[in-house]
Amino acid sequence: GAGVSQSPSNKVTEKGKDVELRCDPISGHTALYWYRQRLGQGLEFLIYFQGNSAPDKSGLPSDRFSAERTGESVSTLTIQRTQQEDSAVYLCASSYILGNSPLHFGNGTRLTVT
Amino acid sequence: GENVEQHPSTLSVQEGDSAVIKCTYSDSASNYFPWYKQELGKRPQLIIDIRSNVGEKKDQRIAVTLNKTAKHFSLHITETQPEDSAVYFCAATAGDNDMRFGAGTRLTVKP
């Protein structure tokens, strides 16, 4: 079946512009996660959703970052007024239930802020 | 929240040797411990996982051990092959919140 789909796969934007990253999880997966991975680095947790609810937003790097999920399906991660340090691969993952089941990752969105 | 530490950050072994990667976690409520392999330019993919009611799990050349008392778990790869070269991430979760990852181990298997 279809895996986790992320779009766009690549995004180049100018500093100061807003960007919106999209994640389509596997159908039926109730939990959805966003991670950031800088070049050669680990997986930095940003936010997770249980259904449409995000219980803990403390992982978001700044108030320029926001995320939402609707219909217990699609999620969008929005970065406002992008900065060069936002350049990274943004990975989305979904799992059947929160926590106690494997995460299935998308291919990520490579964001480059010039 | 959960804090996962992973060692070593880099590991180089000769083909055919074994590789061991170790992780510790902080939240005693954590009960699910997956391991992911990430090849260059690709997404992380699950290779094995273990739950807290099990002390060891094996899948062909890969095994994971869990010591709940000490709050650490390890990945063991035997008879390593060049295609095992990748970055490996451990993770832990208590099941009612997010999944946190270790910083990763870059494994290089020399032919």
Backbone of each chain as ProteinMPNN parsed JSONL, in Angstrom:
{"seq_chain_A": "GAGVSQSPSNKVTEKGKDVELRCDPISGHTALYWYRQRLGQGLEFLIYFQGNSAPDKSGLPSDRFSAERTGESVSTLTIQRTQQEDSAVYLCASSYILGNSPLHFGNGTRLTVT", "coords_chain_A": {"N_chain_A": [[0.826, -1.198, 0.0], [0.229, 2.399, -0.064], [2.791, 4.51, 1.141], [4.029, 6.889, 3.561], [3.617, 10.109, 2.418], [5.294, 12.988, 1.352], [5.305, 16.453, 0.56], [6.52, 19.59, -0.784], [9.176, 17.669, -2.393], [11.55, 18.938, -2.549], [12.462, 22.238, -1.625], [13.272, 25.481, -2.307], [13.793, 28.564, -0.921], [13.598, 32.092, -0.352], [15.213, 33.905, 2.232], [13.146, 35.025, 4.832], [10.744, 34.525, 3.613], [7.605, 32.692, 3.793], [6.986, 29.184, 4.295], [5.282, 26.149, 3.483], [4.921, 22.881, 4.449], [3.937, 19.631, 3.534], [2.319, 16.662, 4.71], [1.21, 13.45, 4.068], [-0.101, 10.94, 5.782], [0.07, 7.336, 6.348], [-2.926, 5.683, 5.597], [-5.289, 5.381, 8.182], [-3.477, 5.509, 10.231], [-3.088, 6.77, 13.397], [-1.325, 8.379, 14.751], [1.02, 10.996, 14.205], [4.121, 12.391, 13.292], [6.591, 14.987, 13.326], [9.9, 15.604, 12.347], [13.12, 17.169, 12.337], [16.009, 17.159, 10.382], [19.185, 18.08, 10.205], [21.989, 18.447, 7.998], [23.898, 15.584, 8.099], [23.284, 15.157, 10.716], [21.318, 14.18, 13.65], [17.915, 13.08, 14.396], [15.792, 15.505, 15.068], [13.252, 16.079, 17.243], [10.158, 17.601, 16.577], [7.253, 17.916, 16.754], [4.282, 16.101, 17.659], [1.245, 14.454, 16.671], [-1.72, 13.23, 18.056], [-4.355, 11.829, 16.743], [-6.045, 14.674, 15.748], [-4.919, 16.332, 17.514], [-2.308, 18.118, 19.127], [-0.511, 17.493, 21.745], [1.852, 18.441, 22.893], [3.8, 21.073, 22.243], [6.306, 21.914, 22.658], [8.639, 21.176, 21.392], [8.901, 22.568, 19.052], [11.04, 24.791, 17.331], [10.864, 27.617, 17.419], [8.58, 30.437, 17.66], [8.026, 30.854, 15.055], [7.45, 28.561, 13.858], [4.793, 26.354, 13.136], [2.191, 23.887, 13.297], [-0.362, 21.813, 11.975], [-3.057, 19.44, 11.945], [-5.561, 17.834, 10.147], [-8.725, 16.147, 9.945], [-7.735, 13.8, 10.93], [-5.722, 13.092, 9.266], [-4.062, 14.507, 6.804], [-1.222, 16.559, 7.434], [0.229, 19.753, 8.016], [3.222, 21.573, 8.132], [4.243, 24.685, 8.973], [6.496, 27.247, 8.314], [7.289, 30.386, 9.207], [8.644, 33.465, 7.981], [11.252, 32.576, 7.1], [14.554, 31.527, 8.028], [18.102, 31.194, 7.473], [19.116, 29.182, 9.084], [17.045, 27.441, 9.196], [17.289, 25.685, 7.183], [17.204, 22.381, 6.209], [16.377, 18.845, 6.247], [13.051, 17.996, 6.468], [11.319, 15.656, 8.108], [8.514, 13.561, 8.059], [6.54, 11.271, 9.9], [4.412, 8.447, 10.433], [2.36, 6.457, 12.621], [0.603, 3.471, 13.598], [-0.617, 3.446, 16.132], [-0.166, 5.697, 18.885], [3.104, 5.813, 20.015], [3.57, 2.881, 20.836], [4.132, 1.463, 18.491], [5.676, 0.854, 15.286], [7.32, 3.598, 13.586], [6.649, 4.967, 10.436], [8.416, 6.438, 7.986], [8.293, 9.309, 5.808], [9.786, 10.449, 2.69], [10.783, 12.891, 3.135], [11.122, 16.517, 3.137], [13.345, 18.54, 1.56], [14.546, 21.48, 2.631], [15.818, 24.515, 1.599], [17.096, 27.537, 2.504], [17.828, 30.55, 1.154]], "CA_chain_A": [[0.0, 0.0, 0.0], [0.948, 3.657, -0.119], [3.499, 4.886, 2.349], [3.908, 8.289, 3.95], [3.971, 10.963, 1.3], [5.595, 14.372, 1.726], [5.501, 17.36, -0.562], [7.317, 19.148, -1.928], [10.368, 16.908, -2.022], [12.586, 19.966, -2.411], [11.942, 23.601, -1.603], [14.263, 26.541, -2.14], [13.07, 29.795, -0.644], [14.424, 33.211, 0.086], [15.111, 34.29, 3.633], [12.039, 35.911, 5.135], [9.492, 34.017, 3.057], [6.939, 31.605, 4.52], [6.87, 27.928, 3.555], [4.338, 25.173, 4.027], [5.318, 21.515, 4.112], [2.754, 18.793, 3.666], [2.535, 15.248, 4.987], [0.063, 12.553, 3.974], [0.293, 9.71, 6.484], [-0.56, 6.083, 5.933], [-4.338, 5.676, 5.975], [-5.575, 4.637, 9.405], [-2.487, 5.792, 11.275], [-3.638, 7.831, 14.243], [-0.256, 9.249, 15.251], [1.839, 11.612, 13.157], [5.275, 13.055, 13.913], [7.488, 15.775, 12.495], [11.286, 15.695, 12.804], [14.03, 17.944, 11.505], [17.34, 16.544, 10.297], [20.201, 18.883, 9.541], [22.933, 17.627, 7.244], [24.819, 14.784, 8.887], [22.894, 15.173, 12.127], [20.289, 13.249, 14.073], [16.502, 13.382, 14.202], [15.353, 16.456, 16.081], [11.81, 16.019, 17.381], [9.476, 18.892, 16.518], [5.888, 17.873, 17.263], [3.522, 14.925, 17.273], [-0.201, 14.55, 16.742], [-2.553, 12.073, 18.363], [-5.524, 12.331, 16.042], [-5.805, 16.049, 15.295], [-4.452, 17.098, 18.659], [-0.869, 18.156, 19.404], [-0.459, 17.749, 23.184], [3.098, 19.047, 23.334], [4.405, 21.859, 21.166], [7.554, 22.474, 23.166], [9.741, 20.834, 20.502], [9.008, 23.518, 17.934], [12.22, 25.613, 17.629], [10.515, 29.009, 17.716], [7.18, 30.729, 17.338], [7.857, 30.921, 13.605], [7.031, 27.225, 13.44], [3.481, 25.893, 13.579], [1.748, 22.685, 12.591], [-1.721, 21.405, 12.215], [-3.497, 18.21, 11.296], [-7.009, 17.83, 9.993], [-9.34, 14.902, 9.504], [-6.844, 12.707, 11.351], [-5.01, 12.687, 8.063], [-2.999, 15.39, 6.33], [-0.632, 17.538, 8.349], [1.092, 20.768, 7.413], [4.187, 22.266, 8.983], [4.449, 26.003, 8.399], [7.602, 28.035, 8.857], [7.136, 31.777, 8.793], [9.839, 34.313, 7.987], [12.331, 31.586, 7.147], [15.94, 31.912, 8.262], [19.033, 30.231, 6.882], [19.289, 28.038, 9.986], [15.916, 26.52, 9.013], [17.646, 24.751, 6.119], [17.301, 21.022, 6.732], [15.348, 17.936, 5.742], [11.954, 17.856, 7.418], [10.774, 14.305, 7.962], [7.239, 13.237, 8.679], [6.348, 9.839, 10.117], [3.134, 8.103, 11.055], [2.298, 5.126, 13.227], [-0.778, 3.002, 13.766], [-1.048, 4.041, 17.39], [0.864, 6.531, 19.487], [4.126, 5.225, 20.861], [3.922, 1.47, 20.905], [4.16, 0.827, 17.174], [6.761, 1.429, 14.472], [7.125, 4.785, 12.776], [6.92, 4.849, 9.003], [8.856, 7.761, 7.56], [8.256, 9.757, 4.434], [11.105, 10.73, 2.117], [11.235, 14.176, 3.628], [11.209, 17.721, 2.307], [14.636, 19.234, 1.744], [14.332, 22.919, 2.595], [17.015, 25.345, 1.504], [16.786, 28.956, 2.629], [18.974, 31.29, 0.598]], "C_chain_A": [[0.858, 1.244, 0.0], [1.608, 3.922, 1.22], [3.199, 6.32, 2.711], [4.421, 9.149, 2.796], [4.194, 12.394, 1.775], [5.777, 15.205, 0.464], [5.726, 18.777, -0.057], [8.506, 18.316, -1.473], [11.549, 17.846, -1.806], [11.942, 21.34, -2.447], [13.103, 24.554, -1.367], [13.493, 27.836, -1.969], [14.033, 30.871, -0.195], [14.175, 33.48, 1.568], [13.964, 35.28, 3.815], [10.703, 35.462, 4.589], [8.906, 32.925, 3.944], [6.92, 30.355, 3.645], [5.898, 27.007, 4.276], [4.725, 23.798, 3.518], [4.143, 20.6, 4.421], [3.135, 17.341, 3.905], [1.216, 14.503, 4.888], [0.444, 11.236, 4.629], [-0.353, 8.476, 5.861], [-2.0, 6.079, 6.456], [-4.568, 4.814, 7.211], [-4.586, 4.848, 10.522], [-2.95, 6.987, 12.091], [-2.565, 8.82, 14.711], [0.601, 9.748, 14.097], [2.916, 12.458, 13.828], [6.017, 13.886, 12.861], [8.863, 15.82, 13.164], [12.062, 16.576, 11.844], [15.39, 17.258, 11.541], [18.265, 17.449, 9.512], [21.231, 17.937, 8.942], [23.899, 16.905, 8.177], [24.473, 14.69, 10.362], [21.772, 14.176, 12.407], [18.886, 13.761, 13.805], [16.017, 14.245, 15.364], [13.83, 16.47, 16.116], [11.215, 17.428, 17.361], [8.113, 18.842, 17.209], [5.268, 16.542, 16.88], [2.042, 15.221, 17.427], [-0.78, 13.196, 17.14], [-3.938, 12.454, 17.824], [-5.198, 13.711, 15.488], [-5.195, 16.929, 16.369], [-2.942, 16.983, 18.838], [-0.688, 18.509, 20.878], [0.763, 18.529, 23.643], [3.764, 19.768, 22.17], [5.772, 22.4, 21.557], [8.761, 22.153, 22.281], [9.898, 21.774, 19.322], [10.1, 24.538, 18.27], [11.91, 27.061, 17.995], [9.063, 29.238, 17.353], [6.961, 30.944, 15.843], [7.341, 29.594, 13.039], [5.635, 26.924, 13.984], [3.099, 24.672, 12.766], [0.303, 22.423, 12.926], [-2.003, 20.104, 11.481], [-5.01, 18.233, 11.263], [-7.508, 16.469, 9.534], [-8.557, 13.669, 9.892], [-6.076, 12.167, 10.159], [-3.878, 13.668, 7.791], [-2.523, 16.341, 7.424], [0.199, 18.529, 7.55], [1.977, 21.383, 8.483], [4.49, 23.586, 8.29], [5.603, 26.699, 9.103], [7.451, 29.45, 8.309], [8.487, 32.492, 8.86], [11.097, 33.442, 8.07], [13.703, 32.234, 7.317], [16.855, 30.841, 7.685], [19.21, 29.001, 7.773], [18.106, 27.061, 9.922], [16.222, 25.491, 7.932], [17.928, 23.371, 6.707], [16.348, 20.145, 5.929], [14.3, 17.795, 6.837], [11.265, 16.52, 7.123], [9.458, 14.178, 8.71], [7.163, 11.719, 8.834], [4.962, 9.616, 10.699], [3.22, 6.71, 11.655], [0.849, 4.777, 13.519], [-1.393, 3.55, 15.05], [0.11, 4.822, 17.971], [1.814, 5.67, 20.305], [4.466, 3.788, 20.593], [3.856, 0.742, 19.566], [5.167, 1.551, 16.297], [6.346, 2.701, 13.748], [7.477, 4.47, 11.339], [7.213, 6.259, 8.499], [8.545, 8.021, 6.1], [9.671, 10.032, 3.952], [11.639, 12.101, 2.506], [11.095, 15.298, 2.615], [12.542, 18.386, 2.612], [14.406, 20.72, 1.547], [15.669, 23.641, 2.565], [16.581, 26.799, 1.532], [18.006, 29.741, 2.193], [19.015, 32.734, 1.103]], "O_chain_A": [[2.084, 1.156, 0.058], [1.068, 3.607, 2.28], [2.229, 6.902, 2.226], [5.516, 8.934, 2.275], [3.376, 12.944, 2.513], [6.314, 14.747, -0.544], [5.189, 19.147, 0.987], [8.806, 18.269, -0.28], [12.43, 17.581, -0.988], [10.999, 21.58, -3.2], [13.82, 24.454, -0.371], [12.634, 28.165, -2.787], [15.135, 30.592, 0.278], [13.068, 33.301, 2.075], [13.826, 36.241, 3.058], [9.654, 35.936, 5.023], [9.613, 32.311, 4.743], [6.847, 30.443, 2.42], [5.719, 27.074, 5.492], [4.842, 23.576, 2.313], [3.449, 20.766, 5.424], [4.133, 16.85, 3.378], [0.231, 14.866, 5.532], [1.245, 10.487, 4.072], [-1.201, 8.571, 4.974], [-2.254, 6.427, 7.609], [-4.109, 3.675, 7.286], [-4.823, 4.415, 11.65], [-3.175, 8.074, 11.557], [-2.874, 9.969, 15.029], [0.872, 9.021, 13.142], [2.653, 13.152, 14.81], [6.063, 13.536, 11.682], [8.98, 16.04, 14.369], [11.699, 16.709, 10.675], [15.859, 16.833, 12.597], [18.141, 17.569, 8.293], [21.329, 16.774, 9.333], [24.625, 17.535, 8.946], [25.27, 14.204, 11.164], [21.338, 13.435, 11.525], [18.69, 14.741, 13.087], [15.855, 13.771, 16.489], [13.188, 16.832, 15.13], [11.705, 18.331, 18.04], [7.843, 19.616, 18.127], [5.673, 15.921, 15.898], [1.633, 16.096, 18.189], [-0.375, 12.154, 16.623], [-4.611, 13.311, 18.396], [-4.175, 13.888, 14.827], [-4.979, 18.123, 16.161], [-2.37, 15.9, 18.717], [-0.707, 19.687, 21.237], [0.718, 19.206, 24.67], [4.234, 19.135, 21.225], [6.331, 23.249, 20.863], [9.802, 22.797, 22.409], [10.936, 21.768, 18.661], [10.1, 25.096, 19.367], [12.623, 27.664, 18.797], [8.397, 28.358, 16.81], [5.835, 31.188, 15.41], [6.867, 29.521, 11.906], [5.336, 27.204, 15.145], [3.623, 24.452, 11.674], [-0.187, 22.761, 14.004], [-1.302, 19.722, 10.544], [-5.659, 18.608, 12.24], [-6.812, 15.737, 8.831], [-8.69, 12.617, 9.268], [-5.815, 10.97, 10.048], [-2.855, 13.652, 8.476], [-3.31, 16.851, 8.222], [0.798, 18.178, 6.533], [1.53, 21.675, 9.592], [4.944, 23.6, 7.146], [5.673, 26.732, 10.332], [7.483, 29.67, 7.098], [9.345, 32.167, 9.681], [11.896, 33.568, 8.999], [13.967, 33.33, 6.821], [16.426, 29.714, 7.439], [19.431, 27.899, 7.271], [18.154, 25.985, 10.518], [15.482, 24.519, 7.783], [18.776, 23.215, 7.585], [15.617, 20.619, 5.059], [14.625, 17.51, 7.989], [10.713, 16.3, 6.044], [9.318, 14.633, 9.846], [7.666, 10.976, 7.991], [4.409, 10.486, 11.372], [4.045, 5.891, 11.25], [-0.008, 5.647, 13.666], [-2.52, 4.045, 15.062], [1.257, 4.615, 17.575], [1.394, 4.901, 21.171], [5.579, 3.501, 20.152], [3.559, -0.451, 19.515], [5.479, 2.718, 16.531], [5.192, 2.867, 13.351], [8.469, 3.799, 11.056], [6.368, 7.152, 8.577], [8.53, 7.112, 5.27], [10.636, 9.871, 4.7], [12.795, 12.43, 2.241], [10.969, 15.069, 1.412], [12.834, 18.745, 3.753], [14.108, 21.172, 0.441], [16.539, 23.403, 3.403], [15.797, 27.241, 0.692], [19.081, 29.619, 2.779], [19.912, 33.492, 0.733]]}, "seq_chain_B": "GENVEQHPSTLSVQEGDSAVIKCTYSDSASNYFPWYKQELGKRPQLIIDIRSNVGEKKDQRIAVTLNKTAKHFSLHITETQPEDSAVYFCAATAGDNDMRFGAGTRLTVKP", "coords_chain_B": {"N_chain_B": [[10.658, 15.09, 29.567], [11.46, 12.16, 27.553], [14.886, 11.147, 27.32], [17.36, 10.108, 25.224], [20.407, 8.525, 24.933], [23.164, 7.701, 22.86], [25.757, 5.499, 21.865], [28.639, 4.156, 20.149], [29.38, 7.316, 18.453], [30.53, 7.042, 15.996], [31.521, 4.123, 14.219], [33.711, 1.73, 13.11], [34.227, -1.224, 11.407], [35.661, -4.361, 10.409], [34.705, -6.235, 7.569], [32.618, -8.978, 8.285], [33.147, -8.987, 10.971], [31.669, -8.322, 14.241], [29.279, -5.805, 15.257], [28.423, -3.48, 17.751], [26.046, -1.397, 19.175], [25.123, 0.951, 21.587], [22.509, 2.139, 23.737], [21.059, 4.387, 26.099], [18.285, 5.234, 28.211], [16.064, 7.597, 29.759], [13.504, 7.697, 30.885], [11.722, 5.737, 32.97], [9.272, 4.707, 32.398], [9.234, 4.101, 29.75], [8.521, 1.821, 27.147], [8.816, 0.777, 24.639], [11.113, 0.106, 22.108], [12.585, 0.894, 19.332], [14.804, 0.311, 16.505], [16.391, 2.067, 13.91], [17.561, 2.208, 10.563], [19.415, 4.292, 8.507], [20.239, 4.93, 5.355], [22.503, 6.721, 3.22], [21.087, 9.707, 2.172], [18.55, 8.694, 2.247], [15.348, 7.732, 3.709], [14.819, 7.057, 7.226], [14.568, 3.639, 8.223], [12.796, 1.06, 9.832], [14.496, -1.545, 11.491], [14.538, -3.399, 13.527], [12.715, -4.069, 16.54], [11.915, -3.841, 20.058], [9.975, -4.756, 22.86], [9.067, -3.905, 26.253], [8.512, -6.166, 27.701], [10.124, -8.131, 26.939], [13.402, -9.522, 26.876], [15.304, -9.97, 24.95], [15.685, -10.025, 21.423], [15.832, -11.473, 18.222], [16.741, -11.322, 14.801], [17.745, -12.857, 12.203], [20.843, -11.742, 11.314], [20.761, -9.695, 13.083], [20.304, -8.488, 16.366], [18.653, -7.452, 19.354], [19.046, -6.33, 22.663], [17.644, -5.785, 25.893], [17.834, -4.099, 28.924], [15.984, -3.433, 31.461], [16.246, -2.674, 34.092], [18.678, -1.349, 34.243], [18.161, 0.519, 32.371], [19.033, 0.425, 29.675], [19.661, -0.437, 26.246], [20.709, -2.454, 23.485], [22.058, -2.819, 20.174], [22.986, -5.472, 18.153], [24.977, -6.504, 15.543], [25.857, -9.154, 13.643], [28.422, -10.84, 11.701], [29.083, -8.747, 9.812], [28.408, -6.877, 6.819], [29.352, -5.032, 3.846], [27.057, -3.662, 2.982], [25.752, -3.112, 5.295], [26.668, -0.742, 6.121], [25.793, 2.397, 7.279], [23.77, 4.918, 8.922], [22.711, 4.378, 12.175], [19.921, 4.571, 14.285], [18.71, 4.626, 17.581], [15.681, 4.476, 19.539], [13.201, 5.517, 21.929], [10.143, 5.177, 23.72], [7.387, 5.979, 25.841], [4.894, 5.339, 25.166], [2.664, 6.94, 25.479], [3.309, 9.309, 24.486], [5.615, 11.317, 22.607], [8.132, 9.957, 20.319], [11.478, 9.632, 20.977], [14.732, 10.042, 19.646], [18.044, 8.634, 19.627], [21.299, 10.13, 19.036], [22.472, 8.948, 16.893], [24.525, 6.511, 15.153], [27.22, 6.228, 13.104], [27.959, 3.687, 11.1], [30.576, 2.008, 9.583], [31.486, -0.469, 7.391], [34.229, -2.153, 6.469], [35.431, -3.546, 3.482]], "CA_chain_B": [[10.467, 14.117, 28.503], [12.46, 11.108, 27.397], [16.2, 11.516, 26.813], [18.038, 8.898, 24.754], [21.815, 8.718, 24.585], [23.617, 6.619, 21.979], [27.208, 5.415, 21.716], [29.464, 5.332, 19.84], [28.859, 8.14, 17.368], [31.022, 6.404, 14.786], [32.008, 2.766, 14.447], [34.276, 1.145, 11.901], [34.558, -2.63, 11.62], [36.047, -5.127, 9.226], [33.647, -7.138, 7.095], [32.606, -10.258, 8.972], [33.187, -8.763, 12.417], [30.407, -7.898, 14.859], [29.154, -4.401, 15.653], [27.495, -3.282, 18.869], [25.681, 0.002, 19.434], [24.438, 0.974, 22.875], [21.677, 3.299, 24.054], [20.441, 4.482, 27.414], [17.119, 6.106, 28.215], [15.875, 8.205, 31.077], [12.139, 7.543, 31.402], [11.499, 4.343, 33.352], [7.993, 4.274, 31.847], [9.389, 3.721, 28.342], [8.223, 0.397, 26.974], [8.979, 0.367, 23.245], [12.472, 0.51, 21.739], [12.887, 0.5, 17.95], [16.06, 0.7, 15.88], [16.214, 2.465, 12.534], [18.75, 2.318, 9.713], [19.268, 5.34, 7.505], [21.291, 4.981, 4.344], [22.767, 8.079, 2.767], [20.088, 10.315, 1.305], [17.277, 7.985, 2.293], [14.581, 7.857, 4.941], [15.075, 6.006, 8.234], [13.687, 2.484, 8.122], [12.829, 0.171, 10.986], [15.155, -2.821, 11.261], [14.136, -4.307, 14.594], [12.214, -3.367, 17.719], [11.715, -4.694, 21.223], [9.083, -4.195, 23.866], [9.646, -4.025, 27.585], [8.24, -7.469, 28.319], [11.058, -9.074, 26.33], [14.77, -9.123, 27.156], [16.144, -10.104, 23.768], [14.988, -10.372, 20.186], [16.813, -11.702, 17.172], [16.24, -11.465, 13.44], [18.89, -13.219, 11.355], [22.13, -11.245, 11.833], [20.529, -8.548, 13.965], [19.673, -8.797, 17.649], [18.562, -6.336, 20.29], [18.892, -6.722, 24.057], [17.083, -4.734, 26.731], [17.996, -4.234, 30.366], [15.095, -2.41, 32.004], [16.748, -2.206, 35.383], [19.74, -0.388, 33.972], [17.642, 1.432, 31.358], [19.805, 0.486, 28.449], [19.399, -1.445, 25.224], [21.82, -2.528, 22.544], [21.891, -3.454, 18.865], [24.121, -6.311, 17.793], [24.982, -6.974, 14.161], [26.927, -10.14, 13.453], [28.854, -11.102, 10.314], [28.768, -7.518, 9.092], [28.638, -6.807, 5.379], [29.454, -3.62, 3.416], [25.732, -3.037, 2.864], [25.31, -2.693, 6.626], [27.157, 0.623, 6.343], [24.666, 3.331, 7.345], [23.605, 5.509, 10.251], [21.711, 3.653, 12.957], [19.319, 5.357, 15.353], [17.834, 3.973, 18.546], [14.605, 5.34, 19.999], [12.442, 5.018, 23.078], [8.892, 5.88, 23.976], [6.566, 5.427, 26.912], [3.639, 4.903, 24.588], [1.617, 7.944, 25.535], [3.86, 10.582, 24.041], [6.401, 11.267, 21.382], [9.26, 9.041, 20.244], [12.74, 10.365, 20.947], [15.803, 9.275, 19.029], [19.433, 8.895, 19.944], [21.991, 11.005, 18.083], [22.875, 8.173, 15.726], [25.853, 5.903, 15.041], [27.615, 6.001, 11.71], [28.68, 2.416, 10.988], [31.28, 1.746, 8.333], [31.985, -1.833, 7.296], [35.289, -2.142, 5.472], [35.53, -4.846, 2.792]], "C_chain_B": [[11.597, 13.112, 28.444], [13.758, 11.681, 26.843], [16.938, 10.229, 26.462], [19.466, 9.251, 24.364], [22.324, 7.475, 23.853], [25.126, 6.686, 21.812], [27.585, 4.143, 20.947], [28.829, 6.17, 18.733], [29.339, 7.63, 16.019], [31.619, 5.056, 15.152], [32.484, 2.208, 13.125], [34.706, -0.284, 12.212], [34.97, -3.261, 10.302], [34.889, -6.054, 8.855], [33.759, -8.487, 7.791], [32.668, -10.137, 10.484], [31.796, -8.378, 12.918], [30.458, -6.415, 15.199], [28.116, -4.306, 16.759], [27.284, -1.792, 19.09], [24.819, 0.022, 20.694], [23.653, 2.263, 23.079], [21.19, 3.228, 25.486], [19.256, 5.433, 27.319], [16.842, 6.551, 29.635], [14.524, 7.904, 31.708], [11.863, 6.069, 31.699], [10.16, 3.814, 32.835], [8.096, 3.852, 30.386], [9.238, 2.222, 28.18], [8.361, -0.092, 25.536], [10.27, 0.978, 22.717], [12.793, 0.033, 20.322], [14.28, 0.956, 17.538], [15.806, 0.976, 14.402], [17.572, 2.547, 11.838], [18.482, 3.381, 8.665], [20.466, 5.33, 6.574], [21.382, 6.4, 3.79], [21.692, 8.577, 1.817], [18.727, 9.658, 1.331], [16.573, 8.185, 3.629], [15.002, 6.795, 5.949], [14.073, 4.87, 8.063], [13.892, 1.574, 9.314], [13.559, -1.123, 10.625], [14.804, -3.851, 12.324], [13.595, -3.474, 15.745], [12.004, -4.369, 18.856], [10.799, -3.986, 22.202], [9.549, -4.605, 25.249], [9.392, -5.371, 28.248], [9.165, -8.557, 27.774], [12.48, -8.594, 26.593], [15.673, -9.164, 25.938], [15.276, -10.506, 22.579], [16.007, -10.483, 19.075], [16.106, -11.86, 15.838], [17.439, -11.64, 12.524], [20.173, -12.66, 11.975], [21.988, -10.113, 12.835], [19.849, -9.014, 15.253], [19.634, -7.531, 18.493], [18.361, -6.907, 21.689], [18.409, -5.523, 24.857], [17.312, -5.071, 28.19], [17.184, -3.115, 31.01], [15.601, -1.843, 33.321], [17.784, -1.112, 35.192], [19.304, 0.677, 32.975], [18.602, 1.572, 30.197], [19.463, -0.674, 27.527], [20.463, -1.343, 24.141], [21.411, -3.231, 21.259], [23.163, -4.228, 18.554], [23.959, -6.759, 16.346], [26.149, -7.93, 14.013], [27.236, -10.306, 11.964], [28.566, -9.897, 9.411], [29.19, -7.577, 7.628], [28.705, -5.337, 4.969], [28.094, -2.931, 3.326], [25.114, -2.703, 4.215], [25.766, -1.274, 6.945], [26.0, 1.612, 6.224], [24.736, 4.041, 8.689], [22.461, 4.782, 10.945], [21.235, 4.542, 14.11], [18.523, 4.442, 16.285], [16.766, 4.976, 18.971], [13.91, 4.687, 21.176], [11.184, 5.843, 23.247], [8.127, 5.178, 25.084], [5.183, 5.064, 26.42], [2.535, 5.935, 24.64], [2.144, 9.314, 25.124], [4.768, 10.349, 22.838], [7.494, 10.209, 21.445], [10.537, 9.857, 20.079], [13.846, 9.447, 20.442], [17.15, 9.608, 19.648], [20.071, 9.691, 18.821], [22.499, 10.263, 16.862], [24.289, 7.646, 15.816], [26.139, 5.657, 13.576], [28.487, 4.752, 11.668], [29.299, 2.29, 9.601], [31.828, 0.336, 8.386], [32.981, -1.87, 6.14], [35.407, -3.513, 4.816], [36.882, -5.512, 3.052]], "O_chain_B": [[12.57, 13.205, 29.192], [13.742, 12.582, 26.005], [17.116, 9.359, 27.315], [19.701, 10.159, 23.567], [21.958, 6.347, 24.186], [25.705, 7.759, 21.643], [26.897, 3.132, 21.089], [27.832, 5.756, 18.141], [28.641, 7.765, 15.014], [32.151, 4.869, 16.247], [31.75, 2.213, 12.136], [35.454, -0.526, 13.159], [34.661, -2.752, 9.224], [34.193, -6.583, 9.722], [34.841, -9.067, 7.881], [32.292, -11.063, 11.203], [30.877, -8.141, 12.135], [31.53, -5.844, 15.402], [27.073, -4.959, 16.715], [28.243, -1.025, 19.181], [23.903, -0.787, 20.847], [24.075, 3.338, 22.652], [20.94, 2.147, 26.019], [19.219, 6.319, 26.466], [17.328, 5.951, 30.595], [14.408, 7.86, 32.933], [11.78, 5.252, 30.782], [9.935, 2.604, 32.833], [7.142, 3.301, 29.837], [9.763, 1.445, 28.977], [8.057, -1.248, 25.244], [10.509, 2.179, 22.846], [13.225, -1.104, 20.133], [14.859, 1.861, 18.138], [15.102, 0.224, 13.728], [18.583, 2.904, 12.442], [17.44, 3.369, 8.011], [21.577, 5.683, 6.971], [20.432, 7.178, 3.89], [21.416, 7.957, 0.79], [17.846, 10.006, 0.545], [17.145, 8.745, 4.564], [15.495, 5.737, 5.558], [12.893, 5.097, 7.794], [15.019, 1.346, 9.752], [13.284, -1.728, 9.589], [14.776, -5.049, 12.043], [13.969, -2.312, 15.909], [11.928, -5.578, 18.637], [10.848, -2.765, 22.348], [10.334, -5.541, 25.397], [10.011, -5.678, 29.267], [9.02, -9.736, 28.095], [12.746, -7.393, 26.542], [16.691, -8.474, 25.891], [14.282, -11.22, 22.714], [16.938, -9.682, 18.993], [15.027, -12.446, 15.749], [18.069, -10.663, 12.123], [20.549, -13.078, 13.07], [22.982, -9.628, 13.375], [18.933, -9.835, 15.221], [20.484, -6.652, 18.356], [17.599, -7.855, 21.877], [18.73, -4.38, 24.532], [17.024, -6.18, 28.64], [17.646, -1.977, 31.093], [15.402, -0.666, 33.619], [17.774, -0.091, 35.88], [20.029, 1.65, 32.764], [18.945, 2.68, 29.783], [19.035, -1.741, 27.968], [21.04, -0.28, 23.915], [20.547, -4.107, 21.251], [24.271, -3.707, 18.677], [22.931, -7.324, 15.972], [27.3, -7.554, 14.235], [26.431, -9.965, 11.097], [27.896, -10.017, 8.385], [30.171, -8.221, 7.257], [28.169, -4.48, 5.671], [27.998, -1.729, 3.572], [24.058, -2.072, 4.272], [25.311, -0.673, 7.918], [25.314, 1.662, 5.203], [25.639, 3.798, 9.49], [21.386, 4.597, 10.376], [22.031, 5.171, 14.806], [17.76, 3.591, 15.831], [16.929, 6.182, 18.784], [14.011, 3.48, 21.395], [11.157, 7.04, 22.961], [8.203, 3.961, 25.247], [4.376, 4.533, 27.183], [1.552, 5.815, 23.909], [1.514, 10.34, 25.378], [4.69, 9.326, 22.158], [7.749, 9.633, 22.503], [10.657, 10.668, 19.161], [13.895, 8.259, 20.758], [17.37, 10.719, 20.131], [19.457, 9.903, 17.775], [22.916, 10.892, 15.889], [25.15, 8.242, 16.464], [25.39, 4.961, 12.891], [29.621, 4.763, 12.147], [28.623, 2.448, 8.585], [32.551, -0.02, 9.317], [32.621, -1.648, 4.984], [35.476, -4.529, 5.508], [37.138, -6.607, 2.552]]}, "name": "protein", "num_of_chains": 2, "seq": "GAGVSQSPSNKVTEKGKDVELRCDPISGHTALYWYRQRLGQGLEFLIYFQGNSAPDKSGLPSDRFSAERTGESVSTLTIQRTQQEDSAVYLCASSYILGNSPLHFGNGTRLTVTGENVEQHPSTLSVQEGDSAVIKCTYSDSASNYFPWYKQELGKRPQLIIDIRSNVGEKKDQRIAVTLNKTAKHFSLHITETQPEDSAVYFCAATAGDNDMRFGAGTRLTVKP"}
